[in-house]
């Protein structure tokens, strides 16, 4: 149990600092909308991770290993992320700088939208499914593929991830006092451009089908052992 705890905490901390769209949007949300808004976004991200972990663990390994490298999914996910980034950027081009201000969401619907944004932004990134599948294939045998141990390990991992994110949110929030409307607009534009770039990166993976081949051999071995 102690080994699972240490491994899970270490992985969660590392996962929190992986550079990707979620990382930047979380920081942007904290700066422009506040602590609770960023938490709502992060809850959505965590739910998507939990769903991917459950899918990777309970589904057929052969099926998931095939799906995670399906070029169509990378193209679809990349297009969705790019489209969101483009739409956000175009909307910002029409925004009057004087109207921009730091404001926390007031309605439950706003928090629900942020939650959905975090979930979808993480869910459309097929690489996240591949990541959890690789973790299960790599660490699962050391835990005898025991369901309780695996999900306890995931709980440790996601808890460390979430706690680390809270510190990131609090640190980012400190920048709120120094932001002018011009800087707010700049941060939002940068976030939109980054989403476009990450969407393009995801689409490029569709043309690199061998990227996941490094885990196919141990995967086959695990299936044969069962």
Buried (B, 14 or more C-beta within 10 A) or exposed (E): EEEBBEBBBEBBBEBBEEEBBBBBBBBBBBBBBBBBBBBBBBBBBBBBBBBBBEBBBEEEBEEBBEBBBEEEBBBBBBBBBBEBBBEBBEEBEEBEEEEBEEEEBEEEEBBEBBBBBBBBBBBBBBBBBBBBBBBBBEBBEEBEBEEEBBBBBBBBBBBBBBEBBBEBBEEBBEBBEEBEBEBBBBBBBEBBBBBBBBBBBBBEBBEEEEBBEEBBEBBEEBEEEE
